[in-house]
Amino acid sequence: MPKRKPSEILDDLYRRIMPGFWLRLGPNFQWAAGIAVLAFIWIVSGQLWALGTASHQTGRTAQAKTDELPLVRVSLLQSTLRDATITVRGRTQALHEVDARAQVEGVVQAIHFEKGQRVRKGDILCEIQLNDRGAKTAQAQALVDQMSKELGVAQELFKEGFRSKTQMAAAQANYEQAKAVLSAANVALANTKIRAPYDGIVDERYVDVGDYMRAGDKCEMVIAPEPFLAVGAVSEEDVGKLKVGDPATATLITGETVEGKIHFVADRADQATRTFRLEVELPNPDAKLRDGVSADIQIPVRQVKAIRISPAILVLDDQGAIGVRAIIDSRVHFFPVKIVADSPGGMWISGLPDRVTVITVGQQFVNEGERVRARVDVAGRLS
């Protein structure tokens, strides 16, 4: 069998592969159709490549834009029921304190109690020298005795008709006058001893033995240890929420916490500060409380839904309102809040949704409505 040429082999293969309708076409039509098919394939492949390139570029652009968004750290917080508390800055104050003063003049003869000592009602704090007061009292007593006898004689004589009603009245008047003189002498004598007005503690001593005191001069100050007060000033906004008898707690700067009740709420505001005086009565059975110690007075007023935050995440908006910034649908939203209570573990605020994603880091560098990237804080801890 003679060897076939390559062109004959290709021609035979072409006739076997191509369909019959294609072979019935003339050579010119076959070339034209082939060129058209190749052109179509080239155009389609170019468009598909361009589409893939554009899609890839769009993805890279979107990723780049996402990477350019500000990164903030957030915590998911949940509200709980909490007693809304009014906190008032104040100080402790004795409910009863008095300066025991002299009612007669003279030289101090004795001081019976020093500062810090407890006294009972009626105890002698200071003694003033008697001088001639004792003699005057004895003289007045003798005059009373004499006038009493003369009155008795006058009464007997009046019964027998030897004294007139006028003489009888004169004898009675002399007797009453003598008693008045004796009473005044006894008062002057008693006033040489300055006594404690009630049970308490001597907080101040103003004189020493040998000092000269005039009427009205101070001897010692006595403070009643119980009850004590915590006093402060309440704002116009909060005064209407308080009433006498409500429970209150005073936390002293010394670390002591004392529970008491509202003793007094002023009806008239201070003209300078437009605040109202508040007094909370505190028990002090052991006399541990001291006058003038700074205290925070907390008064629960009602229960509200509140969230505990760190004060560090609070911000101000353009109008000066205090609040926090949170994330809603990847955008920043400002929530104005109200402080419910302040505690060592954080600040309790109201005005937020029951569940809210609060920005804890970066809140100062983002604005209302801005898109951000959020990263959850570790274990939701407060920053």
Secondary structure by P-SEA (a helix, b strand, c coil): cccccaaaaaaaaaaaccccccccccaaaaaaaaaaaaaaaaaaaaaaaaaaaaaaaaaaaaaaaaaacbbbbbbbbbbccccbbbbbbbbbbbcbbbbbcccccccccccccccccccccccccccccccaaaaaaaaaaaaaaaaaaaaaaaaaaaaaccccaaaaaaaaaaaaaaaaaaaaaaaaaaacbbbbcccccccccccccccccccccccbbbbccccccbbbbbcccccccccccccccccccccbbbbbccccccccccccccbbbbbbbbbccccccccbbbbbbbbbccccbbbbbbcccccccccbbbbbbbbcccbbbbbbbbbccccccbbbbccccccccccccccccccccbbbbbbbccccccc
